[in-house]
């Protein structure tokens, strides 16, 4: 081995440092529309609330039952 190379190895220095960079995770921010903006009909309000709040399945079923009862009264 060359004397300079041997001396370099013994010094403990690195020829090339760690070149990898940590990956930055991009966060997706959803822009939520305000519910007061244009309420529209009750169905669209129900759909927007369901998407935004992710209620339990039982709560969704109760809301659908309300829609059915109102529709039956109008028949």
PDB file of N, CA, C and O in Angstrom:
ATOM      1  N   UNK A   1       0.818  -1.175   0.000  1.00  0.00           N
ATOM      2  CA  UNK A   1       0.000   0.000   0.000  1.00  0.00           C
ATOM      3  C   UNK A   1       0.864   1.240   0.000  1.00  0.00           C
ATOM      4  O   UNK A   1       1.986   1.264   0.504  1.00  0.00           O
ATOM      5  N   UNK A   2       0.292   2.253  -0.583  1.00  0.00           N
ATOM      6  CA  UNK A   2       0.973   3.539  -0.605  1.00  0.00           C
ATOM      7  C   UNK A   2       0.944   4.147   0.800  1.00  0.00           C
ATOM      8  O   UNK A   2      -0.047   3.991   1.513  1.00  0.00           O
ATOM      9  N   UNK A   3       1.969   4.808   1.193  1.00  0.00           N
ATOM     10  CA  UNK A   3       2.080   5.391   2.528  1.00  0.00           C
ATOM     11  C   UNK A   3       1.007   6.438   2.796  1.00  0.00           C
ATOM     12  O   UNK A   3       0.476   6.514   3.904  1.00  0.00           O
ATOM     13  N   UNK A   4       0.689   7.235   1.799  1.00  0.00           N
ATOM     14  CA  UNK A   4      -0.322   8.281   1.973  1.00  0.00           C
ATOM     15  C   UNK A   4      -1.696   7.661   2.180  1.00  0.00           C
ATOM     16  O   UNK A   4      -2.474   8.106   3.024  1.00  0.00           O
ATOM     17  N   UNK A   5      -1.983   6.623   1.393  1.00  0.00           N
ATOM     18  CA  UNK A   5      -3.279   5.950   1.508  1.00  0.00           C
ATOM     19  C   UNK A   5      -3.417   5.270   2.865  1.00  0.00           C
ATOM     20  O   UNK A   5      -4.476   5.326   3.492  1.00  0.00           O
ATOM     21  N   UNK A   6      -2.351   4.632   3.310  1.00  0.00           N
ATOM     22  CA  UNK A   6      -2.350   3.960   4.606  1.00  0.00           C
ATOM     23  C   UNK A   6      -2.561   4.977   5.723  1.00  0.00           C
ATOM     24  O   UNK A   6      -3.304   4.718   6.670  1.00  0.00           O
ATOM     25  N   UNK A   7      -1.918   6.117   5.614  1.00  0.00           N
ATOM     26  CA  UNK A   7      -2.046   7.170   6.612  1.00  0.00           C
ATOM     27  C   UNK A   7      -3.488   7.718   6.630  1.00  0.00           C
ATOM     28  O   UNK A   7      -4.033   8.039   7.686  1.00  0.00           O
ATOM     29  N   UNK A   8      -4.081   7.813   5.441  1.00  0.00           N
ATOM     30  CA  UNK A   8      -5.470   8.278   5.335  1.00  0.00           C
ATOM     31  C   UNK A   8      -6.423   7.300   6.020  1.00  0.00           C
ATOM     32  O   UNK A   8      -7.331   7.716   6.739  1.00  0.00           O
ATOM     33  N   UNK A   9      -6.217   5.999   5.796  1.00  0.00           N
ATOM     34  CA  UNK A   9      -7.074   4.993   6.420  1.00  0.00           C
ATOM     35  C   UNK A   9      -6.930   4.995   7.936  1.00  0.00           C
ATOM     36  O   UNK A   9      -7.916   4.806   8.648  1.00  0.00           O
ATOM     37  N   UNK A  10      -5.750   5.200   8.428  1.00  0.00           N
ATOM     38  CA  UNK A  10      -5.506   5.194   9.860  1.00  0.00           C
ATOM     39  C   UNK A  10      -6.071   6.446  10.536  1.00  0.00           C
ATOM     40  O   UNK A  10      -6.357   6.423  11.733  1.00  0.00           O
ATOM     41  N   UNK A  11      -6.233   7.526   9.788  1.00  0.00           N
ATOM     42  CA  UNK A  11      -6.738   8.759  10.384  1.00  0.00           C
ATOM     43  C   UNK A  11      -8.232   8.668  10.723  1.00  0.00           C
ATOM     44  O   UNK A  11      -8.722   9.422  11.563  1.00  0.00           O
ATOM     45  N   UNK A  12      -8.950   7.754  10.076  1.00  0.00           N
ATOM     46  CA  UNK A  12     -10.369   7.576  10.354  1.00  0.00           C
ATOM     47  C   UNK A  12     -11.279   8.520   9.589  1.00  0.00           C
ATOM     48  O   UNK A  12     -12.493   8.510   9.790  1.00  0.00           O
ATOM     49  N   UNK A  13     -10.710   9.329   8.721  1.00  0.00           N
ATOM     50  CA  UNK A  13     -11.532  10.243   7.935  1.00  0.00           C
ATOM     51  C   UNK A  13     -12.212   9.488   6.810  1.00  0.00           C
ATOM     52  O   UNK A  13     -11.726   8.454   6.352  1.00  0.00           O
ATOM     53  N   UNK A  14     -13.347  10.023   6.370  1.00  0.00           N
ATOM     54  CA  UNK A  14     -14.086   9.399   5.274  1.00  0.00           C
ATOM     55  C   UNK A  14     -13.781  10.144   3.987  1.00  0.00           C
ATOM     56  O   UNK A  14     -13.753  11.374   3.952  1.00  0.00           O
ATOM     57  N   UNK A  15     -13.554   9.383   2.943  1.00  0.00           N
ATOM     58  CA  UNK A  15     -13.291   9.981   1.642  1.00  0.00           C
ATOM     59  C   UNK A  15     -14.561  10.651   1.109  1.00  0.00           C
ATOM     60  O   UNK A  15     -14.525  11.773   0.605  1.00  0.00           O
ATOM     61  N   UNK A  16     -15.667   9.946   1.232  1.00  0.00           N
ATOM     62  CA  UNK A  16     -16.955  10.476   0.799  1.00  0.00           C
ATOM     63  C   UNK A  16     -17.899  10.370   1.987  1.00  0.00           C
ATOM     64  O   UNK A  16     -18.036   9.308   2.595  1.00  0.00           O
ATOM     65  N   UNK A  17     -18.540  11.468   2.305  1.00  0.00           N
ATOM     66  CA  UNK A  17     -19.491  11.471   3.417  1.00  0.00           C
ATOM     67  C   UNK A  17     -20.811  10.853   2.992  1.00  0.00           C
ATOM     68  O   UNK A  17     -20.983  10.448   1.842  1.00  0.00           O
ATOM     69  N   UNK A  18     -21.710  10.788   3.906  1.00  0.00           N
ATOM     70  CA  UNK A  18     -23.027  10.251   3.616  1.00  0.00           C
ATOM     71  C   UNK A  18     -23.768  11.241   2.726  1.00  0.00           C
ATOM     72  O   UNK A  18     -24.073  12.358   3.143  1.00  0.00           O
ATOM     73  N   UNK A  19     -24.053  10.822   1.502  1.00  0.00           N
ATOM     74  CA  UNK A  19     -24.662  11.726   0.530  1.00  0.00           C
ATOM     75  C   UNK A  19     -26.169  11.584   0.466  1.00  0.00           C
ATOM     76  O   UNK A  19     -26.834  12.350  -0.232  1.00  0.00           O
ATOM     77  N   UNK A  20     -26.714  10.620   1.180  1.00  0.00           N
ATOM     78  CA  UNK A  20     -28.167  10.476   1.133  1.00  0.00           C
ATOM     79  C   UNK A  20     -28.812  11.520   2.023  1.00  0.00           C
ATOM     80  O   UNK A  20     -28.330  11.823   3.114  1.00  0.00           O
ATOM     81  N   UNK A  21     -29.907  12.060   1.532  1.00  0.00           N
ATOM     82  CA  UNK A  21     -30.645  13.050   2.298  1.00  0.00           C
ATOM     83  C   UNK A  21     -31.964  12.429   2.742  1.00  0.00           C
ATOM     84  O   UNK A  21     -32.563  11.654   1.995  1.00  0.00           O
ATOM     85  N   UNK A  22     -32.419  12.755   3.934  1.00  0.00           N
ATOM     86  CA  UNK A  22     -33.700  12.200   4.369  1.00  0.00           C
ATOM     87  C   UNK A  22     -34.829  12.724   3.495  1.00  0.00           C
ATOM     88  O   UNK A  22     -34.865  13.896   3.121  1.00  0.00           O
ATOM     89  N   UNK A  23     -35.750  11.820   3.182  1.00  0.00           N
ATOM     90  CA  UNK A  23     -36.875  12.174   2.331  1.00  0.00           C
ATOM     91  C   UNK A  23     -37.884  12.974   3.146  1.00  0.00           C
ATOM     92  O   UNK A  23     -38.256  12.587   4.253  1.00  0.00           O
ATOM     93  N   UNK A  24     -38.306  14.063   2.595  1.00  0.00           N
ATOM     94  CA  UNK A  24     -39.297  14.909   3.249  1.00  0.00           C
ATOM     95  C   UNK A  24     -40.673  14.459   2.775  1.00  0.00           C
ATOM     96  O   UNK A  24     -40.975  14.479   1.582  1.00  0.00           O
ATOM     97  N   UNK A  25     -41.492  14.056   3.728  1.00  0.00           N
ATOM     98  CA  UNK A  25     -42.830  13.606   3.372  1.00  0.00           C
ATOM     99  C   UNK A  25     -43.721  14.813   3.165  1.00  0.00           C
ATOM    100  O   UNK A  25     -43.779  15.714   4.002  1.00  0.00           O
ATOM    101  N   UNK A  26     -44.415  14.818   2.035  1.00  0.00           N
ATOM    102  CA  UNK A  26     -45.315  15.916   1.732  1.00  0.00           C
ATOM    103  C   UNK A  26     -46.657  15.635   2.382  1.00  0.00           C
ATOM    104  O   UNK A  26     -47.206  14.540   2.253  1.00  0.00           O
ATOM    105  N   UNK A  27     -47.170  16.611   3.068  1.00  0.00           N
ATOM    106  CA  UNK A  27     -48.476  16.453   3.681  1.00  0.00           C
ATOM    107  C   UNK A  27     -49.525  17.065   2.769  1.00  0.00           C
ATOM    108  O   UNK A  27     -49.349  18.158   2.231  1.00  0.00           O
ATOM    109  N   UNK A  28     -50.608  16.340   2.611  1.00  0.00           N
ATOM    110  CA  UNK A  28     -51.691  16.835   1.773  1.00  0.00           C
ATOM    111  C   UNK A  28     -52.710  17.504   2.672  1.00  0.00           C
ATOM    112  O   UNK A  28     -53.335  16.862   3.516  1.00  0.00           O
ATOM    113  N   UNK A  29     -52.865  18.778   2.481  1.00  0.00           N
ATOM    114  CA  UNK A  29     -53.846  19.513   3.256  1.00  0.00           C
ATOM    115  C   UNK A  29     -55.092  19.688   2.405  1.00  0.00           C
ATOM    116  O   UNK A  29     -55.048  20.203   1.287  1.00  0.00           O
ATOM    117  N   UNK A  30     -56.188  19.247   2.966  1.00  0.00           N
ATOM    118  CA  UNK A  30     -57.434  19.391   2.253  1.00  0.00           C
ATOM    119  C   UNK A  30     -58.071  20.716   2.630  1.00  0.00           C
ATOM    120  O   UNK A  30     -58.146  21.085   3.801  1.00  0.00           O
ATOM    121  N   UNK A  31     -58.516  21.403   1.624  1.00  0.00           N
ATOM    122  CA  UNK A  31     -59.201  22.661   1.862  1.00  0.00           C
ATOM    123  C   UNK A  31     -60.676  22.328   2.015  1.00  0.00           C
ATOM    124  O   UNK A  31     -61.331  21.880   1.074  1.00  0.00           O
ATOM    125  N   UNK A  32     -61.182  22.557   3.218  1.00  0.00           N
ATOM    126  CA  UNK A  32     -62.582  22.242   3.481  1.00  0.00           C
ATOM    127  C   UNK A  32     -63.437  23.460   3.177  1.00  0.00           C
ATOM    128  O   UNK A  32     -63.111  24.589   3.546  1.00  0.00           O
ATOM    129  N   UNK A  33     -64.530  23.197   2.501  1.00  0.00           N
ATOM    130  CA  UNK A  33     -65.460  24.269   2.204  1.00  0.00           C
ATOM    131  C   UNK A  33     -66.296  24.529   3.444  1.00  0.00           C
ATOM    132  O   UNK A  33     -66.686  23.588   4.136  1.00  0.00           O
ATOM    133  N   UNK A  34     -66.572  25.773   3.730  1.00  0.00           N
ATOM    134  CA  UNK A  34     -67.426  26.054   4.879  1.00  0.00           C
ATOM    135  C   UNK A  34     -68.845  25.544   4.623  1.00  0.00           C
ATOM    136  O   UNK A  34     -69.366  25.661   3.514  1.00  0.00           O
ATOM    137  N   UNK A  35     -69.452  24.988   5.645  1.00  0.00           N
ATOM    138  CA  UNK A  35     -70.785  24.421   5.497  1.00  0.00           C
ATOM    139  C   UNK A  35     -71.847  25.505   5.312  1.00  0.00           C
ATOM    140  O   UNK A  35     -72.904  25.225   4.746  1.00  0.00           O
ATOM    141  N   UNK A  36     -71.596  26.739   5.775  1.00  0.00           N
ATOM    142  CA  UNK A  36     -72.585  27.802   5.676  1.00  0.00           C
ATOM    143  C   UNK A  36     -72.640  28.405   4.273  1.00  0.00           C
ATOM    144  O   UNK A  36     -73.574  29.134   3.940  1.00  0.00           O
ATOM    145  N   UNK A  37     -71.652  28.102   3.468  1.00  0.00           N
ATOM    146  CA  UNK A  37     -71.472  28.764   2.181  1.00  0.00           C
ATOM    147  C   UNK A  37     -72.758  28.759   1.352  1.00  0.00           C
ATOM    148  O   UNK A  37     -73.325  29.819   1.085  1.00  0.00           O
ATOM    149  N   UNK A  38     -73.208  27.608   0.954  1.00  0.00           N
ATOM    150  CA  UNK A  38     -74.448  27.476   0.196  1.00  0.00           C
ATOM    151  C   UNK A  38     -75.064  26.160   0.621  1.00  0.00           C
ATOM    152  O   UNK A  38     -74.742  25.120   0.048  1.00  0.00           O
ATOM    153  N   UNK A  39     -75.942  26.180   1.613  1.00  0.00           N
ATOM    154  CA  UNK A  39     -76.416  24.924   2.175  1.00  0.00           C
ATOM    155  C   UNK A  39     -77.099  24.021   1.155  1.00  0.00           C
ATOM    156  O   UNK A  39     -76.970  22.801   1.251  1.00  0.00           O
ATOM    157  N   UNK A  40     -77.806  24.564   0.198  1.00  0.00           N
ATOM    158  CA  UNK A  40     -78.452  23.733  -0.803  1.00  0.00           C
ATOM    159  C   UNK A  40     -79.510  22.851  -0.171  1.00  0.00           C
ATOM    160  O   UNK A  40     -80.086  23.203   0.859  1.00  0.00           O
ATOM    161  N   UNK A  41     -79.767  21.708  -0.783  1.00  0.00           N
ATOM    162  CA  UNK A  41     -80.764  20.810  -0.219  1.00  0.00           C
ATOM    163  C   UNK A  41     -80.158  19.948   0.889  1.00  0.00           C
ATOM    164  O   UNK A  41     -78.940  19.906   1.060  1.00  0.00           O
ATOM    165  N   UNK A  42     -81.005  19.278   1.621  1.00  0.00           N
ATOM    166  CA  UNK A  42     -80.553  18.503   2.779  1.00  0.00           C
ATOM    167  C   UNK A  42     -79.649  17.341   2.374  1.00  0.00           C
ATOM    168  O   UNK A  42     -78.776  16.937   3.142  1.00  0.00           O
ATOM    169  N   UNK A  43     -79.855  16.803   1.174  1.00  0.00           N
ATOM    170  CA  UNK A  43     -79.017  15.690   0.718  1.00  0.00           C
ATOM    171  C   UNK A  43     -77.569  16.130   0.532  1.00  0.00           C
ATOM    172  O   UNK A  43     -76.652  15.430   0.960  1.00  0.00           O
ATOM    173  N   UNK A  44     -77.354  17.287  -0.103  1.00  0.00           N
ATOM    174  CA  UNK A  44     -75.977  17.747  -0.323  1.00  0.00           C
ATOM    175  C   UNK A  44     -75.301  18.100   0.994  1.00  0.00           C
ATOM    176  O   UNK A  44     -74.098  17.892   1.149  1.00  0.00           O
ATOM    177  N   UNK A  45     -76.071  18.636   1.949  1.00  0.00           N
ATOM    178  CA  UNK A  45     -75.513  18.916   3.272  1.00  0.00           C
ATOM    179  C   UNK A  45     -75.106  17.610   3.950  1.00  0.00           C
ATOM    180  O   UNK A  45     -74.045  17.530   4.570  1.00  0.00           O
ATOM    181  N   UNK A  46     -75.950  16.593   3.831  1.00  0.00           N
ATOM    182  CA  UNK A  46     -75.647  15.274   4.406  1.00  0.00           C
ATOM    183  C   UNK A  46     -74.380  14.687   3.797  1.00  0.00           C
ATOM    184  O   UNK A  46     -73.538  14.145   4.513  1.00  0.00           O
ATOM    185  N   UNK A  47     -74.244  14.794   2.483  1.00  0.00           N
ATOM    186  CA  UNK A  47     -73.067  14.237   1.804  1.00  0.00           C
ATOM    187  C   UNK A  47     -71.807  14.973   2.237  1.00  0.00           C
ATOM    188  O   UNK A  47     -70.800  14.337   2.546  1.00  0.00           O
ATOM    189  N   UNK A  48     -71.846  16.305   2.266  1.00  0.00           N
ATOM    190  CA  UNK A  48     -70.666  17.070   2.680  1.00  0.00           C
ATOM    191  C   UNK A  48     -70.280  16.777   4.127  1.00  0.00           C
ATOM    192  O   UNK A  48     -69.098  16.645   4.442  1.00  0.00           O
ATOM    193  N   UNK A  49     -71.279  16.676   5.010  1.00  0.00           N
ATOM    194  CA  UNK A  49     -70.993  16.396   6.415  1.00  0.00           C
ATOM    195  C   UNK A  49     -70.405  14.997   6.582  1.00  0.00           C
ATOM    196  O   UNK A  49     -69.488  14.790   7.377  1.00  0.00           O
ATOM    197  N   UNK A  50     -70.943  14.037   5.822  1.00  0.00           N
ATOM    198  CA  UNK A  50     -70.444  12.666   5.902  1.00  0.00           C
ATOM    199  C   UNK A  50     -68.995  12.587   5.439  1.00  0.00           C
ATOM    200  O   UNK A  50     -68.190  11.879   6.044  1.00  0.00           O
ATOM    201  N   UNK A  51     -68.660  13.295   4.391  1.00  0.00           N
ATOM    202  CA  UNK A  51     -67.287  13.286   3.889  1.00  0.00           C
ATOM    203  C   UNK A  51     -66.354  14.002   4.860  1.00  0.00           C
ATOM    204  O   UNK A  51     -65.248  13.527   5.121  1.00  0.00           O
ATOM    205  N   UNK A  52     -66.789  15.131   5.392  1.00  0.00           N
ATOM    206  CA  UNK A  52     -65.922  15.943   6.244  1.00  0.00           C
ATOM    207  C   UNK A  52     -65.728  15.328   7.628  1.00  0.00           C
ATOM    208  O   UNK A  52     -64.610  15.319   8.143  1.00  0.00           O
ATOM    209  N   UNK A  53     -66.795  14.817   8.237  1.00  0.00           N
ATOM    210  CA  UNK A  53     -66.725  14.385   9.629  1.00  0.00           C
ATOM    211  C   UNK A  53     -66.533  12.884   9.805  1.00  0.00           C
ATOM    212  O   UNK A  53     -66.115  12.446  10.877  1.00  0.00           O
ATOM    213  N   UNK A  54     -66.823  12.091   8.789  1.00  0.00           N
ATOM    214  CA  UNK A  54     -66.737  10.630   8.853  1.00  0.00           C
ATOM    215  C   UNK A  54     -67.458  10.074  10.088  1.00  0.00           C
ATOM    216  O   UNK A  54     -66.823   9.495  10.969  1.00  0.00           O
ATOM    217  N   UNK A  55     -68.793  10.254  10.150  1.00  0.00           N
ATOM    218  CA  UNK A  55     -69.531   9.760  11.307  1.00  0.00           C
ATOM    219  C   UNK A  55     -69.604   8.239  11.327  1.00  0.00           C
ATOM    220  O   UNK A  55     -69.246   7.577  10.353  1.00  0.00           O
ATOM    221  N   UNK A  56     -70.073   7.694  12.447  1.00  0.00           N
ATOM    222  CA  UNK A  56     -70.219   6.241  12.578  1.00  0.00           C
ATOM    223  C   UNK A  56     -71.309   5.748  11.639  1.00  0.00           C
ATOM    224  O   UNK A  56     -72.181   6.510  11.221  1.00  0.00           O
ATOM    225  N   UNK A  57     -71.245   4.451  11.312  1.00  0.00           N
ATOM    226  CA  UNK A  57     -72.235   3.881  10.397  1.00  0.00           C
ATOM    227  C   UNK A  57     -73.644   3.991  10.956  1.00  0.00           C
ATOM    228  O   UNK A  57     -74.595   4.220  10.210  1.00  0.00           O
ATOM    229  N   UNK A  58     -73.780   3.828  12.267  1.00  0.00           N
ATOM    230  CA  UNK A  58     -75.115   3.914  12.872  1.00  0.00           C
ATOM    231  C   UNK A  58     -75.705   5.305  12.715  1.00  0.00           C
ATOM    232  O   UNK A  58     -76.911   5.449  12.513  1.00  0.00           O
ATOM    233  N   UNK A  59     -74.864   6.336  12.805  1.00  0.00           N
ATOM    234  CA  UNK A  59     -75.341   7.707  12.626  1.00  0.00           C
ATOM    235  C   UNK A  59     -75.770   7.943  11.176  1.00  0.00           C
ATOM    236  O   UNK A  59     -76.747   8.647  10.917  1.00  0.00           O
ATOM    237  N   UNK A  60     -75.045   7.358  10.249  1.00  0.00           N
ATOM    238  CA  UNK A  60     -75.400   7.490   8.831  1.00  0.00           C
ATOM    239  C   UNK A  60     -76.738   6.822   8.567  1.00  0.00           C
ATOM    240  O   UNK A  60     -77.577   7.364   7.847  1.00  0.00           O
ATOM    241  N   UNK A  61     -76.940   5.637   9.152  1.00  0.00           N
ATOM    242  CA  UNK A  61     -78.204   4.916   8.965  1.00  0.00           C
ATOM    243  C   UNK A  61     -79.354   5.730   9.541  1.00  0.00           C
ATOM    244  O   UNK A  61     -80.423   5.796   8.933  1.00  0.00           O
ATOM    245  N   UNK A  62     -79.160   6.350  10.696  1.00  0.00           N
ATOM    246  CA  UNK A  62     -80.204   7.183  11.289  1.00  0.00           C
ATOM    247  C   UNK A  62     -80.561   8.348  10.374  1.00  0.00           C
ATOM    248  O   UNK A  62     -81.738   8.668  10.210  1.00  0.00           O
ATOM    249  N   UNK A  63     -79.568   8.978   9.785  1.00  0.00           N
ATOM    250  CA  UNK A  63     -79.824  10.091   8.867  1.00  0.00           C
ATOM    251  C   UNK A  63     -80.608   9.620   7.640  1.00  0.00           C
ATOM    252  O   UNK A  63     -81.527  10.300   7.183  1.00  0.00           O
ATOM    253  N   UNK A  64     -80.235   8.455   7.113  1.00  0.00           N
ATOM    254  CA  UNK A  64     -80.939   7.928   5.939  1.00  0.00           C
ATOM    255  C   UNK A  64     -82.382   7.595   6.298  1.00  0.00           C
ATOM    256  O   UNK A  64     -83.287   7.806   5.492  1.00  0.00           O
ATOM    257  N   UNK A  65     -82.600   7.077   7.503  1.00  0.00           N
ATOM    258  CA  UNK A  65     -83.971   6.790   7.944  1.00  0.00           C
ATOM    259  C   UNK A  65     -84.792   8.069   8.010  1.00  0.00           C
ATOM    260  O   UNK A  65     -85.983   8.060   7.697  1.00  0.00           O
ATOM    261  N   UNK A  66     -84.167   9.165   8.415  1.00  0.00           N
ATOM    262  CA  UNK A  66     -84.869  10.449   8.447  1.00  0.00           C
ATOM    263  C   UNK A  66     -85.271  10.874   7.042  1.00  0.00           C
ATOM    264  O   UNK A  66     -86.380  11.369   6.839  1.00  0.00           O
ATOM    265  N   UNK A  67     -84.373  10.686   6.060  1.00  0.00           N
ATOM    266  CA  UNK A  67     -84.683  11.019   4.672  1.00  0.00           C
ATOM    267  C   UNK A  67     -85.860  10.190   4.177  1.00  0.00           C
ATOM    268  O   UNK A  67     -86.747  10.704   3.495  1.00  0.00           O
ATOM    269  N   UNK A  68     -85.863   8.909   4.522  1.00  0.00           N
ATOM    270  CA  UNK A  68     -86.936   8.018   4.075  1.00  0.00           C
ATOM    271  C   UNK A  68     -88.265   8.435   4.694  1.00  0.00           C
ATOM    272  O   UNK A  68     -89.284   8.467   4.004  1.00  0.00           O
ATOM    273  N   UNK A  69     -88.264   8.756   5.992  1.00  0.00           N
ATOM    274  CA  UNK A  69     -89.524   9.137   6.646  1.00  0.00           C
ATOM    275  C   UNK A  69     -90.076  10.439   6.064  1.00  0.00           C
ATOM    276  O   UNK A  69     -91.288  10.568   5.890  1.00  0.00           O
ATOM    277  N   UNK A  70     -89.209  11.401   5.761  1.00  0.00           N
ATOM    278  CA  UNK A  70     -89.660  12.652   5.158  1.00  0.00           C
ATOM    279  C   UNK A  70     -90.205  12.386   3.758  1.00  0.00           C
ATOM    280  O   UNK A  70     -91.215  12.973   3.370  1.00  0.00           O
ATOM    281  N   UNK A  71     -89.554  11.512   2.996  1.00  0.00           N
ATOM    282  CA  UNK A  71     -90.020  11.198   1.650  1.00  0.00           C
ATOM    283  C   UNK A  71     -91.359  10.468   1.702  1.00  0.00           C
ATOM    284  O   UNK A  71     -92.209  10.696   0.841  1.00  0.00           O
ATOM    285  N   UNK A  72     -91.570   9.593   2.692  1.00  0.00           N
ATOM    286  CA  UNK A  72     -92.835   8.878   2.817  1.00  0.00           C
ATOM    287  C   UNK A  72     -93.974   9.835   3.163  1.00  0.00           C
ATOM    288  O   UNK A  72     -95.103   9.635   2.715  1.00  0.00           O
ATOM    289  N   UNK A  73     -93.694  10.870   3.952  1.00  0.00           N
ATOM    290  CA  UNK A  73     -94.719  11.839   4.315  1.00  0.00           C
ATOM    291  C   UNK A  73     -95.153  12.654   3.104  1.00  0.00           C
ATOM    292  O   UNK A  73     -96.299  13.096   3.029  1.00  0.00           O
ATOM    293  N   UNK A  74     -94.250  12.851   2.165  1.00  0.00           N
ATOM    294  CA  UNK A  74     -94.563  13.643   0.982  1.00  0.00           C
ATOM    295  C   UNK A  74     -95.317  12.851  -0.079  1.00  0.00           C
ATOM    296  O   UNK A  74     -95.782  13.429  -1.061  1.00  0.00           O
ATOM    297  N   UNK A  75     -95.444  11.565   0.099  1.00  0.00           N
ATOM    298  CA  UNK A  75     -96.135  10.722  -0.899  1.00  0.00           C
ATOM    299  C   UNK A  75     -97.630  10.851  -0.762  1.00  0.00           C
ATOM    300  O   UNK A  75     -98.375  10.220  -1.511  1.00  0.00           O
TER     301      UNK A  75
END
